[in-house]
Amino acid sequence: MSTPPRRLPPPPPGVPAARLPDRAARTVPPGVRPGPSGVDPAADDGSGAPAGAPDIVPTAAGTPRRLPPPPPGVAGAKLPTAPRPPAAPADGATQVSGRPAFPPRRDTRAAPHTSALVAADGSVDSVLPGAPATGGRVGSRAAAATVEPDEVSPQAVRPRVATVGARASTRRRQPGDLICGECGEGNAPTRRFCSRCGDSLRTAQVVRRRWWQRLLPRRGPRVTAAGTRPGAPGGGRPGGVGGVLHAIYQRSNAVAAVLLFAIGVAYLIYPPLRERINGAVSGPVTGARDWADRKINPRFVAVRPVQVTGGASVRDHGPELSVDQYRNTHWQVRWDKEKPPTVTLRFAAKVDLERLIVTAGTAEDYTATHRPMTLHLVYSTNRSDTLTVEDTGEPQTLSLDEADGVTSVQIQVTDVHRAEKGTDVTVSEFEFFARE
C-alpha cells in the first residue's frame, strides 16, 4: 500500500517557495546553508536558478532584460538578490510595533566577483575595547590616536638671559618701561607682550631712574597704581605731616642742585670768586689731607729721655746703658722674682708714645744670662701696658696702647727666659718712638 504524499505547511509570511531540505542531499561543511537537492551550494546565489543560466531581470514593463556579461576573469558573476526576510524571534523574545526584537543579520558572504577584494579572516587590526572595528592601516592609526600621553608635572618658568641692547629701541625709554629680553624694545608698563617681536615680558627688565633724576622733581602727571587713591596710606601722594615733609625734601633737593650748578659756573668764569674760595678752603683741605696721610702712612720719631734711674746693678753695667743707642753695651742686674729689676725714664715734655723697640740679652754671649720675657710699663698717667718679649737677640718692635701724654715711664722685668747657668738678667737697648 502506497503512502500518501505529505503536505507541507504554508510558508511563513514574506518567504516564498519555502521547501524542506532534501535528506538525500550531500553533507555540507558546518556553517554553510545547504541548497536544494542536486545544486551546489557554492554556486547557488539564492535565486533558485542553476549556475550558468542567463542573467535575466524583469523590468517594470514586464519584459525581461538581459544583463551585461561579467568582467574578464570573473566566472559566474551574479547580481545580489533581494534581501532575505528576517528570522523569526526566539522563544521569549518580544516584538515592538511589528518590528523584530533583534536586527536582521547581514549576509557576510561576498559576491563571487568581489571575493578577491575582501580581506581574509584575522586581518583586521585589533582595536581598543569600545572602539569601532576597522581594517588595515586605518585601524592601527585609530588605535594609536586613542592612546593618551603620560602625565607631566608643571615645570617652573626658566629665567631668560636678557639680551638688552641687541637692537636699538624704536621709542625713547622712560622710567618704568619694560625692556624686551629678545629684541631690546622698550614697552609701556601696561603691556604683557613686546610690541615689536611679540615675546613675553614676564622676565623683562624695568627701566629705573638715574641718581641725578631722583634729585629733580617729577615732570608730567603723577601716575597712581590701579586700585589706590591719592592721599590714602600706600597710594598716591602721602597726606598730612608726612606729605608736607616729603614736598619740602623734594623742593630742597631741587634748590640745592640749582645753587651748586650756579656756584660752579661762577667759579669758572669769575676769577676773584675763585681766588677767594681757594683761600677759604685751602687750609682745611691741607689739614685734612695731612691727617689722612698720617693715618695711612704714619711716621715715627725717636724720643730720648733726659733722666735714667734704676736699682742696684752690676758694676759698669748701669741702667743708663740701656738707652745709649749702642748694642755692644747692656744693662745687667741681679734677677729676683720677688723684687723685679726696675728702670725709670723721664722725658722733657709730654709725649704720645706709640712704639717700643727692645733688644734683649748681650751681643757677646746671648745665652750666658737671663733675657726678659715679660715687661710691665707704668706711665705717669697711672696707666700701664704689659708686653711679651720673644727670646731672640734681634730688635723687636712692640706697640703701646696707653702711653698718651706721658712724662715718665717705669719699666719692670716681671719674668725672664732663663739661662742654663746665669743668675743676672741683661737688656742691650730700650728705644721709644712717638708719631710725628
C-alpha positions as a Markdown table, in Angstrom:
| # | Residue | x | y | z |
|---|---|---|---|---|
| 1 | Met | 0.0 | 0.0 | 0.0 |
| 2 | Ser | 1.4 | 3.3 | -1.0 |
| 3 | Thr | 1.9 | 6.1 | 1.5 |
| 4 | Pro | 0.0 | 9.3 | 0.6 |
| 5 | Pro | 2.3 | 12.3 | -0.1 |
| 6 | Arg | 2.9 | 14.5 | 2.9 |
| 7 | Arg | 1.6 | 18.1 | 2.6 |
| 8 | Leu | 3.8 | 20.8 | 3.7 |
| 9 | Pro | 2.6 | 23.6 | 6.0 |
| 10 | Pro | 2.1 | 27.0 | 4.5 |
| 11 | Pro | 5.3 | 29.1 | 4.3 |
| 12 | Pro | 5.9 | 31.9 | 6.8 |
| 13 | Pro | 4.8 | 35.4 | 5.7 |
| 14 | Gly | 7.2 | 37.0 | 3.3 |
| 15 | Val | 9.1 | 33.8 | 2.4 |
| 16 | Pro | 8.0 | 32.5 | -1.0 |
| 17 | Ala | 8.7 | 29.0 | -2.3 |
| 18 | Ala | 9.7 | 27.5 | 1.0 |
| 19 | Arg | 10.6 | 23.8 | 1.0 |
| 20 | Leu | 12.0 | 21.2 | 3.3 |
| 21 | Pro | 15.6 | 20.2 | 2.9 |
| 22 | Asp | 16.3 | 17.1 | 1.0 |
| 23 | Arg | 17.7 | 14.3 | 3.1 |
| 24 | Ala | 19.5 | 12.8 | 0.1 |
| 25 | Ala | 21.5 | 16.0 | -0.3 |
| 26 | Arg | 25.2 | 15.7 | 0.4 |
| 27 | Thr | 26.6 | 16.8 | 3.7 |
| 28 | Val | 27.9 | 20.3 | 3.7 |
| 29 | Pro | 30.6 | 21.8 | 5.9 |
| 30 | Pro | 29.4 | 23.4 | 9.2 |
| 31 | Gly | 28.3 | 27.0 | 8.8 |
| 32 | Val | 27.2 | 26.6 | 5.1 |
| 33 | Arg | 23.5 | 26.6 | 4.4 |
| 34 | Pro | 22.5 | 23.6 | 2.3 |
| 35 | Gly | 20.8 | 24.3 | -1.1 |
| 36 | Pro | 18.2 | 22.4 | -3.0 |
| 37 | Ser | 18.8 | 18.8 | -4.0 |
| 38 | Gly | 21.2 | 18.5 | -6.8 |
| 39 | Val | 22.5 | 22.0 | -6.7 |
| 40 | Asp | 26.0 | 23.1 | -5.5 |
| 41 | Pro | 25.6 | 25.5 | -2.5 |
| 42 | Ala | 28.7 | 27.4 | -3.6 |
| 43 | Ala | 27.1 | 28.0 | -7.0 |
| 44 | Asp | 23.7 | 28.9 | -5.7 |
| 45 | Asp | 23.1 | 32.6 | -5.5 |
| 46 | Gly | 19.8 | 32.3 | -3.6 |
| 47 | Ser | 17.6 | 32.9 | -6.6 |
| 48 | Gly | 16.9 | 29.3 | -7.2 |
| 49 | Ala | 18.3 | 29.4 | -10.8 |
| 50 | Pro | 21.1 | 26.9 | -11.7 |
| 51 | Ala | 24.6 | 28.2 | -12.2 |
| 52 | Gly | 25.3 | 29.2 | -15.7 |
| 53 | Ala | 21.8 | 30.2 | -16.5 |
| 54 | Pro | 21.4 | 33.5 | -18.4 |
| 55 | Asp | 21.1 | 36.5 | -16.1 |
| 56 | Ile | 17.6 | 37.9 | -16.9 |
| 57 | Val | 16.0 | 40.6 | -14.7 |
| 58 | Pro | 12.3 | 41.5 | -15.2 |
| 59 | Thr | 11.7 | 45.2 | -15.9 |
| 60 | Ala | 8.8 | 47.4 | -14.9 |
| 61 | Ala | 7.0 | 46.8 | -18.2 |
| 62 | Gly | 7.2 | 43.0 | -17.6 |
| 63 | Thr | 9.7 | 42.3 | -20.5 |
| 64 | Pro | 12.9 | 40.6 | -19.5 |
| 65 | Arg | 16.2 | 42.5 | -19.7 |
| 66 | Arg | 19.4 | 40.6 | -20.3 |
| 67 | Leu | 22.3 | 41.7 | -18.0 |
| 68 | Pro | 25.8 | 42.5 | -19.5 |
| 69 | Pro | 28.5 | 39.9 | -19.3 |
| 70 | Pro | 30.6 | 39.7 | -16.2 |
| 71 | Pro | 34.1 | 41.3 | -16.0 |
| 72 | Pro | 37.0 | 39.4 | -17.6 |
| 73 | Gly | 38.5 | 36.7 | -15.3 |
| 74 | Val | 35.4 | 36.5 | -13.1 |
| 75 | Ala | 33.3 | 33.5 | -13.9 |
| 76 | Gly | 29.7 | 33.1 | -12.8 |
| 77 | Ala | 29.1 | 36.6 | -11.6 |
| 78 | Lys | 25.6 | 37.2 | -10.3 |
| 79 | Leu | 23.8 | 40.3 | -9.1 |
| 80 | Pro | 22.8 | 40.3 | -5.5 |
| 81 | Thr | 19.3 | 39.0 | -4.9 |
| 82 | Ala | 16.6 | 40.6 | -2.8 |
| 83 | Pro | 17.3 | 40.6 | 0.9 |
| 84 | Arg | 16.1 | 37.6 | 2.8 |
| 85 | Pro | 13.4 | 38.0 | 5.3 |
| 86 | Pro | 14.4 | 38.3 | 9.0 |
| 87 | Ala | 14.4 | 35.1 | 11.0 |
| 88 | Ala | 11.7 | 34.5 | 13.5 |
| 89 | Pro | 12.4 | 35.6 | 17.1 |
| 90 | Ala | 13.4 | 33.0 | 19.6 |
| 91 | Asp | 11.1 | 31.9 | 22.4 |
| 92 | Gly | 10.6 | 34.7 | 25.0 |
| 93 | Ala | 11.6 | 37.5 | 22.6 |
| 94 | Thr | 9.1 | 40.2 | 22.1 |
| 95 | Gln | 8.3 | 42.5 | 19.2 |
| 96 | Val | 7.7 | 46.2 | 19.4 |
| 97 | Ser | 5.4 | 47.9 | 16.9 |
| 98 | Gly | 5.6 | 45.0 | 14.5 |
| 99 | Arg | 9.4 | 45.1 | 14.3 |
| 100 | Pro | 11.7 | 42.2 | 15.3 |
| 101 | Ala | 13.3 | 42.3 | 18.7 |
| 102 | Phe | 16.8 | 41.7 | 17.1 |
| 103 | Pro | 18.0 | 43.4 | 13.9 |
| 104 | Pro | 18.4 | 41.0 | 10.9 |
| 105 | Arg | 21.8 | 39.6 | 10.4 |
| 106 | Arg | 23.6 | 40.7 | 7.2 |
| 107 | Asp | 25.0 | 38.1 | 4.9 |
| 108 | Thr | 28.7 | 38.5 | 5.3 |
| 109 | Arg | 29.5 | 36.3 | 2.2 |
| 110 | Ala | 30.9 | 38.3 | -0.6 |
| 111 | Ala | 29.8 | 38.1 | -4.2 |
| 112 | Pro | 31.9 | 35.8 | -6.4 |
| 113 | His | 33.4 | 38.7 | -8.4 |
| 114 | Thr | 34.2 | 40.7 | -5.2 |
| 115 | Ser | 35.7 | 37.9 | -3.1 |
| 116 | Ala | 39.2 | 38.9 | -4.2 |
| 117 | Leu | 38.7 | 42.4 | -2.7 |
| 118 | Val | 37.7 | 41.2 | 0.8 |
| 119 | Ala | 40.4 | 40.7 | 3.4 |
| 120 | Ala | 41.0 | 37.3 | 4.8 |
| 121 | Asp | 39.8 | 36.4 | 8.3 |
| 122 | Gly | 42.1 | 37.7 | 11.1 |
| 123 | Ser | 43.5 | 40.5 | 9.0 |
| 124 | Val | 41.5 | 43.2 | 10.9 |
| 125 | Asp | 43.7 | 45.1 | 13.3 |
| 126 | Ser | 42.9 | 44.8 | 17.0 |
| 127 | Val | 41.5 | 47.9 | 18.5 |
| 128 | Leu | 40.7 | 49.1 | 22.0 |
| 129 | Pro | 37.6 | 47.9 | 23.7 |
| 130 | Gly | 34.6 | 50.0 | 22.8 |
| 131 | Ala | 36.3 | 51.4 | 19.6 |
| 132 | Pro | 34.8 | 50.6 | 16.2 |
| 133 | Ala | 36.5 | 47.8 | 14.4 |
| 134 | Thr | 38.4 | 49.0 | 11.3 |
| 135 | Gly | 40.7 | 47.1 | 9.0 |
| 136 | Gly | 44.3 | 47.5 | 7.8 |
| 137 | Arg | 46.3 | 50.7 | 8.5 |
| 138 | Val | 43.2 | 52.7 | 9.4 |
| 139 | Gly | 42.6 | 50.6 | 12.4 |
| 140 | Ser | 46.2 | 50.9 | 13.6 |
| 141 | Arg | 46.1 | 54.6 | 13.3 |
| 142 | Ala | 42.8 | 54.9 | 15.1 |
| 143 | Ala | 44.1 | 52.7 | 17.9 |
| 144 | Ala | 47.3 | 54.8 | 18.2 |
| 145 | Ala | 45.3 | 58.0 | 18.2 |
| 146 | Thr | 43.3 | 56.8 | 21.3 |
| 147 | Val | 46.4 | 56.2 | 23.4 |
| 148 | Glu | 46.8 | 59.1 | 25.9 |
| 149 | Pro | 50.3 | 60.5 | 26.7 |
| 150 | Asp | 52.0 | 60.2 | 30.1 |
| 151 | Glu | 51.3 | 62.8 | 32.8 |
| 152 | Val | 53.8 | 65.6 | 33.2 |
| 153 | Ser | 54.0 | 67.7 | 36.3 |
| 154 | Pro | 54.1 | 71.5 | 35.9 |
| 155 | Gln | 57.6 | 73.0 | 35.5 |
| 156 | Ala | 58.9 | 76.3 | 36.8 |
| 157 | Val | 59.4 | 79.1 | 34.4 |
| 158 | Arg | 63.1 | 79.3 | 33.5 |
| 159 | Pro | 64.5 | 82.8 | 33.6 |
| 160 | Arg | 65.8 | 84.0 | 30.3 |
| 161 | Val | 69.1 | 85.7 | 29.9 |
| 162 | Ala | 68.3 | 89.3 | 28.9 |
| 163 | Thr | 70.0 | 90.5 | 25.7 |
| 164 | Val | 69.3 | 94.2 | 26.2 |
| 165 | Gly | 70.9 | 96.3 | 23.6 |
| 166 | Ala | 70.8 | 93.8 | 20.7 |
| 167 | Arg | 68.9 | 96.3 | 18.7 |
| 168 | Ala | 68.1 | 100.0 | 19.2 |
| 169 | Ser | 64.7 | 100.7 | 20.7 |
| 170 | Thr | 62.2 | 102.4 | 18.4 |
| 171 | Arg | 60.9 | 104.6 | 21.3 |
| 172 | Arg | 62.5 | 106.6 | 24.0 |
| 173 | Arg | 62.8 | 104.5 | 27.2 |
| 174 | Gln | 61.1 | 106.1 | 30.2 |
| 175 | Pro | 61.5 | 105.0 | 33.9 |
| 176 | Gly | 59.2 | 102.1 | 34.5 |
| 177 | Asp | 59.3 | 100.8 | 30.9 |
| 178 | Leu | 59.7 | 97.0 | 30.3 |
| 179 | Ile | 62.8 | 96.1 | 28.1 |
| 180 | Cys | 62.2 | 93.1 | 26.0 |
| 181 | Gly | 64.9 | 90.5 | 26.6 |
| 182 | Glu | 64.6 | 89.2 | 23.0 |
| 183 | Cys | 65.0 | 92.4 | 20.9 |
| 184 | Gly | 65.7 | 95.2 | 23.4 |
| 185 | Glu | 62.5 | 97.1 | 22.6 |
| 186 | Gly | 61.1 | 99.4 | 25.3 |
| 187 | Asn | 57.5 | 98.7 | 26.1 |
| 188 | Ala | 54.9 | 100.5 | 28.3 |
| 189 | Pro | 54.4 | 99.1 | 31.8 |
| 190 | Thr | 50.9 | 98.0 | 30.9 |
| 191 | Arg | 51.9 | 95.7 | 28.1 |
| 192 | Arg | 52.3 | 91.9 | 28.5 |
| 193 | Phe | 54.0 | 91.1 | 25.2 |
| 194 | Cys | 56.6 | 93.0 | 23.2 |
| 195 | Ser | 55.2 | 95.5 | 20.7 |
| 196 | Arg | 58.0 | 94.6 | 18.2 |
| 197 | Cys | 58.7 | 90.9 | 18.4 |
| 198 | Gly | 55.7 | 89.6 | 20.4 |
| 199 | Asp | 57.8 | 87.9 | 23.1 |
| 200 | Ser | 56.5 | 87.6 | 26.6 |
| 201 | Leu | 57.5 | 90.4 | 29.0 |
| 202 | Arg | 57.2 | 88.3 | 32.2 |
| 203 | Thr | 61.0 | 88.4 | 32.8 |
| 204 | Ala | 61.7 | 91.8 | 31.2 |
| 205 | Gln | 63.9 | 94.3 | 32.9 |
| 206 | Val | 62.4 | 97.5 | 34.3 |
| 207 | Val | 64.0 | 100.9 | 33.4 |
| 208 | Arg | 65.0 | 102.7 | 36.6 |
| 209 | Arg | 65.6 | 106.4 | 37.2 |
| 210 | Arg | 69.2 | 107.5 | 37.4 |
| 211 | Trp | 70.6 | 109.1 | 40.6 |
| 212 | Trp | 70.5 | 112.6 | 39.2 |
| 213 | Gln | 67.0 | 112.2 | 38.0 |
| 214 | Arg | 65.9 | 111.4 | 41.6 |
| 215 | Leu | 67.1 | 114.8 | 42.7 |
| 216 | Leu | 64.9 | 116.6 | 40.2 |
| 217 | Pro | 61.1 | 116.9 | 40.7 |
| 218 | Arg | 59.0 | 114.6 | 38.5 |
| 219 | Arg | 57.5 | 116.1 | 35.4 |
| 220 | Gly | 54.1 | 115.4 | 33.9 |
| 221 | Pro | 51.1 | 114.0 | 35.6 |
| 222 | Arg | 51.7 | 111.7 | 38.5 |
| 223 | Val | 50.7 | 108.1 | 37.7 |
| 224 | Thr | 48.8 | 106.2 | 40.5 |
| 225 | Ala | 48.6 | 102.5 | 40.6 |
| 226 | Ala | 45.2 | 101.0 | 39.9 |
| 227 | Gly | 43.0 | 100.4 | 43.0 |
| 228 | Thr | 44.7 | 103.1 | 45.0 |
| 229 | Arg | 43.6 | 106.6 | 46.0 |
| 230 | Pro | 45.8 | 109.7 | 46.3 |
| 231 | Gly | 46.1 | 110.7 | 50.0 |
| 232 | Ala | 45.4 | 107.3 | 51.3 |
| 233 | Pro | 48.1 | 105.1 | 53.0 |
| 234 | Gly | 50.1 | 103.3 | 50.4 |
| 235 | Gly | 48.7 | 105.2 | 47.4 |
| 236 | Gly | 49.4 | 108.4 | 45.6 |
| 237 | Arg | 50.9 | 111.4 | 47.3 |
| 238 | Pro | 51.0 | 111.0 | 51.1 |
| 239 | Gly | 48.9 | 113.4 | 53.1 |
| 240 | Gly | 49.3 | 115.1 | 56.5 |
| 241 | Val | 52.7 | 115.9 | 58.0 |
| 242 | Gly | 54.5 | 113.2 | 56.0 |
| 243 | Gly | 53.2 | 114.8 | 52.8 |
| 244 | Val | 54.5 | 118.2 | 53.8 |
| 245 | Leu | 57.9 | 116.9 | 54.8 |
| 246 | His | 58.2 | 114.9 | 51.5 |
| 247 | Ala | 57.3 | 118.0 | 49.5 |
| 248 | Ile | 59.9 | 120.1 | 51.4 |
| 249 | Tyr | 62.6 | 117.4 | 50.8 |
| 250 | Gln | 61.9 | 117.4 | 47.1 |
| 251 | Arg | 62.0 | 121.2 | 46.9 |
| 252 | Ser | 65.2 | 121.4 | 48.9 |
| 253 | Asn | 66.9 | 118.9 | 46.7 |
| 254 | Ala | 66.0 | 120.9 | 43.6 |
| 255 | Val | 67.1 | 124.2 | 45.1 |
| 256 | Ala | 70.4 | 122.7 | 46.2 |
| 257 | Ala | 71.1 | 121.3 | 42.8 |
| 258 | Val | 70.4 | 124.7 | 41.2 |
| 259 | Leu | 72.7 | 126.5 | 43.7 |
| 260 | Leu | 75.6 | 124.1 | 43.2 |
| 261 | Phe | 75.3 | 124.5 | 39.4 |
| 262 | Ala | 75.3 | 128.3 | 39.7 |
| 263 | Ile | 78.3 | 128.4 | 42.0 |
| 264 | Gly | 80.2 | 126.1 | 39.7 |
| 265 | Val | 79.6 | 128.3 | 36.7 |
| 266 | Ala | 80.6 | 131.5 | 38.7 |
| 267 | Tyr | 83.8 | 129.8 | 40.0 |
| 268 | Leu | 84.8 | 129.1 | 36.4 |
| 269 | Ile | 84.1 | 132.5 | 34.9 |
| 270 | Tyr | 84.8 | 134.9 | 37.8 |
| 271 | Pro | 88.5 | 134.9 | 38.9 |
| 272 | Pro | 88.1 | 136.9 | 42.2 |
| 273 | Leu | 85.5 | 134.5 | 43.4 |
| 274 | Arg | 87.7 | 131.6 | 42.5 |
| 275 | Glu | 90.7 | 133.0 | 44.5 |
| 276 | Arg | 88.5 | 133.7 | 47.5 |
| 277 | Ile | 87.1 | 130.2 | 47.5 |
| 278 | Asn | 90.6 | 128.7 | 47.1 |
| 279 | Gly | 91.9 | 130.7 | 50.1 |
| 280 | Ala | 89.0 | 129.8 | 52.3 |
| 281 | Val | 89.2 | 126.0 | 51.6 |
| 282 | Ser | 92.9 | 125.6 | 51.2 |
| 283 | Gly | 93.6 | 125.5 | 55.0 |
| 284 | Pro | 91.0 | 122.8 | 55.9 |
| 285 | Val | 91.8 | 120.8 | 52.8 |
| 286 | Thr | 95.5 | 120.8 | 53.6 |
| 287 | Gly | 94.9 | 119.8 | 57.2 |
| 288 | Ala | 92.5 | 117.0 | 56.2 |
| 289 | Arg | 95.0 | 115.7 | 53.6 |
| 290 | Asp | 97.9 | 115.7 | 56.2 |
| 291 | Trp | 95.7 | 113.9 | 58.8 |
| 292 | Ala | 94.7 | 111.3 | 56.2 |
| 293 | Asp | 98.3 | 110.8 | 55.2 |
| 294 | Arg | 99.4 | 110.4 | 58.8 |
| 295 | Lys | 96.7 | 107.7 | 59.3 |
| 296 | Ile | 97.5 | 105.9 | 56.2 |
| 297 | Asn | 101.4 | 106.3 | 56.2 |
| 298 | Pro | 102.4 | 107.0 | 59.8 |
| 299 | Arg | 105.9 | 108.3 | 60.5 |
| 300 | Phe | 107.6 | 108.0 | 63.9 |
| 301 | Val | 110.4 | 109.9 | 65.6 |
| 302 | Ala | 112.7 | 108.7 | 68.4 |
| 303 | Val | 112.0 | 110.1 | 71.9 |
| 304 | Arg | 115.1 | 110.4 | 74.2 |
| 305 | Pro | 114.8 | 110.5 | 77.9 |
| 306 | Val | 116.5 | 113.3 | 79.9 |
| 307 | Gln | 117.0 | 111.2 | 83.1 |
| 308 | Val | 117.5 | 107.5 | 83.7 |
| 309 | Thr | 117.4 | 105.9 | 87.2 |
| 310 | Gly | 117.3 | 102.3 | 88.5 |
| 311 | Gly | 118.1 | 99.9 | 91.3 |
| 312 | Ala | 121.4 | 98.2 | 92.2 |
| 313 | Ser | 123.1 | 97.0 | 89.1 |
| 314 | Val | 126.3 | 95.1 | 88.2 |
| 315 | Arg | 129.4 | 97.3 | 88.2 |
| 316 | Asp | 130.0 | 99.1 | 84.8 |
| 317 | His | 126.5 | 97.9 | 83.6 |
| 318 | Gly | 124.2 | 100.5 | 85.0 |
| 319 | Pro | 120.7 | 101.4 | 83.7 |
| 320 | Glu | 121.8 | 104.4 | 81.6 |
| 321 | Leu | 123.5 | 101.9 | 79.2 |
| 322 | Ser | 120.0 | 100.6 | 78.2 |
| 323 | Val | 119.3 | 103.9 | 76.3 |
| 324 | Asp | 122.8 | 104.8 | 74.9 |
| 325 | Gln | 121.9 | 103.6 | 71.4 |
| 326 | Tyr | 124.7 | 101.1 | 71.3 |
| 327 | Arg | 124.2 | 97.4 | 71.0 |
| 328 | Asn | 127.6 | 96.3 | 72.4 |
| 329 | Thr | 126.7 | 97.7 | 75.8 |
| 330 | His | 124.0 | 96.4 | 78.1 |
| 331 | Trp | 122.2 | 96.9 | 81.5 |
| 332 | Gln | 122.8 | 94.0 | 83.8 |
| 333 | Val | 121.1 | 93.4 | 87.2 |
| 334 | Arg | 120.6 | 90.5 | 89.6 |
| 335 | Trp | 117.4 | 88.6 | 88.9 |
| 336 | Asp | 114.9 | 88.4 | 91.8 |
| 337 | Lys | 111.3 | 87.5 | 91.2 |
| 338 | Glu | 110.2 | 89.0 | 94.5 |
| 339 | Lys | 111.9 | 92.3 | 93.7 |
| 340 | Pro | 111.8 | 92.6 | 89.9 |
| 341 | Pro | 114.5 | 94.8 | 88.3 |
| 342 | Thr | 113.3 | 98.3 | 87.5 |
| 343 | Val | 114.5 | 101.3 | 85.4 |
| 344 | Thr | 112.8 | 104.7 | 85.2 |
| 345 | Leu | 112.9 | 107.1 | 82.2 |
| 346 | Arg | 111.9 | 110.8 | 82.3 |
| 347 | Phe | 111.1 | 113.0 | 79.3 |
| 348 | Ala | 111.4 | 116.7 | 78.8 |
| 349 | Ala | 107.7 | 117.2 | 77.9 |
| 350 | Lys | 104.5 | 115.3 | 77.4 |
| 351 | Val | 104.7 | 112.8 | 74.6 |
| 352 | Asp | 102.4 | 110.3 | 73.0 |
| 353 | Leu | 104.5 | 107.1 | 72.8 |
| 354 | Glu | 103.4 | 104.7 | 70.1 |
| 355 | Arg | 106.1 | 102.0 | 69.9 |
| 356 | Leu | 109.0 | 100.5 | 71.9 |
| 357 | Ile | 112.0 | 98.6 | 70.4 |
| 358 | Val | 113.6 | 96.1 | 72.8 |
| 359 | Thr | 117.0 | 94.4 | 72.2 |
| 360 | Ala | 117.3 | 91.6 | 74.8 |
| 361 | Gly | 120.5 | 89.9 | 76.1 |
| 362 | Thr | 124.1 | 90.7 | 75.2 |
| 363 | Ala | 125.9 | 90.9 | 71.9 |
| 364 | Glu | 128.9 | 89.0 | 73.2 |
| 365 | Asp | 127.2 | 85.9 | 74.7 |
| 366 | Tyr | 123.5 | 85.9 | 74.3 |
| 367 | Thr | 122.7 | 82.7 | 76.2 |
| 368 | Ala | 125.0 | 83.4 | 79.2 |
| 369 | Thr | 122.5 | 85.4 | 81.1 |
| 370 | His | 118.7 | 85.6 | 81.6 |
| 371 | Arg | 116.7 | 87.6 | 79.0 |
| 372 | Pro | 113.5 | 89.5 | 79.7 |
| 373 | Met | 110.2 | 87.7 | 78.7 |
| 374 | Thr | 107.6 | 90.0 | 80.3 |
| 375 | Leu | 107.8 | 93.8 | 80.7 |
| 376 | His | 105.3 | 95.8 | 82.8 |
| 377 | Leu | 105.3 | 99.5 | 81.9 |
| 378 | Val | 103.8 | 102.1 | 84.3 |
| 379 | Tyr | 103.3 | 105.6 | 83.0 |
| 380 | Ser | 103.0 | 109.0 | 84.8 |
| 381 | Thr | 99.3 | 109.0 | 83.9 |
| 382 | Asn | 98.7 | 105.9 | 86.2 |
| 383 | Arg | 98.1 | 103.7 | 83.2 |
| 384 | Ser | 100.1 | 100.7 | 82.2 |
| 385 | Asp | 101.0 | 98.2 | 79.4 |
| 386 | Thr | 102.1 | 94.6 | 79.7 |
| 387 | Leu | 104.4 | 93.4 | 76.9 |
| 388 | Thr | 105.7 | 90.0 | 75.9 |
| 389 | Val | 109.2 | 89.7 | 74.5 |
| 390 | Glu | 110.4 | 86.8 | 72.3 |
| 391 | Asp | 113.6 | 85.0 | 73.1 |
| 392 | Thr | 115.8 | 86.4 | 70.2 |
| 393 | Gly | 118.8 | 88.7 | 70.0 |
| 394 | Glu | 117.3 | 90.8 | 67.2 |
| 395 | Pro | 115.4 | 94.1 | 67.9 |
| 396 | Gln | 111.7 | 93.6 | 68.5 |
| 397 | Thr | 109.0 | 96.3 | 67.9 |
| 398 | Leu | 106.2 | 96.4 | 70.4 |
| 399 | Ser | 103.1 | 98.6 | 70.3 |
| 400 | Leu | 102.0 | 100.8 | 73.2 |
| 401 | Asp | 98.3 | 101.5 | 73.8 |
| 402 | Glu | 98.1 | 103.6 | 77.0 |
| 403 | Ala | 101.1 | 105.9 | 76.6 |
| 404 | Asp | 99.4 | 109.1 | 75.6 |
| 405 | Gly | 100.5 | 112.4 | 77.2 |
| 406 | Val | 103.2 | 110.8 | 79.5 |
| 407 | Thr | 106.2 | 112.5 | 81.0 |
| 408 | Ser | 107.9 | 109.4 | 82.6 |
| 409 | Val | 107.7 | 105.6 | 82.3 |
| 410 | Gln | 108.9 | 102.9 | 84.7 |
| 411 | Ile | 110.0 | 99.5 | 83.2 |
| 412 | Gln | 109.7 | 96.4 | 85.3 |
| 413 | Val | 111.1 | 93.0 | 84.3 |
| 414 | Thr | 108.5 | 90.6 | 85.8 |
| 415 | Asp | 109.6 | 87.3 | 84.0 |
| 416 | Val | 112.6 | 86.1 | 82.1 |
| 417 | His | 113.8 | 83.5 | 79.6 |
| 418 | Arg | 116.2 | 81.5 | 81.9 |
| 419 | Ala | 119.8 | 80.8 | 81.1 |
| 420 | Glu | 121.4 | 77.4 | 81.9 |
| 421 | Lys | 124.0 | 78.8 | 84.4 |
| 422 | Gly | 123.3 | 82.5 | 84.6 |
| 423 | Thr | 121.9 | 84.5 | 87.6 |
| 424 | Asp | 121.6 | 88.0 | 86.1 |
| 425 | Val | 119.2 | 89.5 | 83.5 |
| 426 | Thr | 120.5 | 91.7 | 80.7 |
| 427 | Val | 119.0 | 94.2 | 78.2 |
| 428 | Ser | 121.0 | 95.8 | 75.5 |
| 429 | Glu | 118.6 | 98.7 | 74.4 |
| 430 | Phe | 115.3 | 100.4 | 75.1 |
| 431 | Glu | 114.1 | 102.8 | 72.3 |
| 432 | Phe | 110.8 | 104.8 | 72.5 |
| 433 | Phe | 109.1 | 106.3 | 69.4 |
| 434 | Ala | 106.3 | 108.8 | 69.1 |
| 435 | Arg | 104.1 | 109.7 | 66.0 |
| 436 | Glu | 105.5 | 112.6 | 64.1 |
